[in-house]
């Protein structure tokens, strides 16, 4: 960390429930490591869902320009939504770092953030930043249209069902990568494919029974599954993967292909890229974004190019693309 940055005060948002309450248990160690790294900070524990949204918004409006997230993908999602719903500063003028204590930690995989606390703090003091794209989605919830920003990936259909079950287990202190995998198999015979219509950049591209689908910025979700293997986080374009109707045996036998992205070569899989995506279904399908269970279709997706400044590890392969597109 440069001498100039040593004088910066960080706002640290800690999710005590992250990683089956690892956030709470490990905070004393993390706090000690932050002090050892000469990081000046003010910390706040979240108390409930969406609390991190409110805290990020409030403290950015109070003048903080540097935020450290101690949590998982869901906490990161909430912090980003707080940054994007405040009006005091441009989103790309706020620097965000992450110390991962979640269960999935899929955003970290993309950006080379180590899971070891000291190494993650070393990344923060290394001060290597990257401007990534941020997606947004409009959806239905309790009869109203809602909006949510996301930094990694949104999943619909079967993906959302598995995430919902896993999230309920997390709330009971039982969730984790293993429970996610078990839910993939245990939910197979109760789930029914849904007729989906998708348009990309105003062009109709698909109408078919769909098992699951993903839209996003980065490559990984579900604890390391490479659902969007061709995603580039700063190209100003959303990636879409759609898995059409397929047999339950095929689902089970193809799970390993999700981890290296090779499932996209299956004939039942279609991939698209675009800046604006509209998804309609009959009946409605549900969605998760960055692992957070949200509402249901219809959906409208868009992208805000290079709009979030994040601290990344050395392993991150920084791209050098440019775009004039607008959300």
Secondary structure, 3 states (H helix, E strand, C coil): CCHHHHCCEEEEEECCCHHHHHHHHHHHHHHHHHHHCCCEEEEEECCCCCHHHHHHHHHHHHCCCEEEEEECHHHHHHHHHHHHCCCCCCHHHCEEEEEECCCCCHHHHHHCCCCCHHHHHHHHHHCCEEEEEEEEEEEEECCEEEEEEECCEEEEEHHHHHHHHHHHHHHCCCCCHHHHHHHHHHCCCCCCCEEEEEEECCEEEEEEEEEEEEEECCCCECCCECCCCCCCCCCCCEEEEEEECCCHHHHHHHHHHHCCCHHHHCCCEEEEEECCEEEEEECCCEEEECCEEEEEEEEEEEEEEEEEEEECCCCCCCCCCCCCCCC
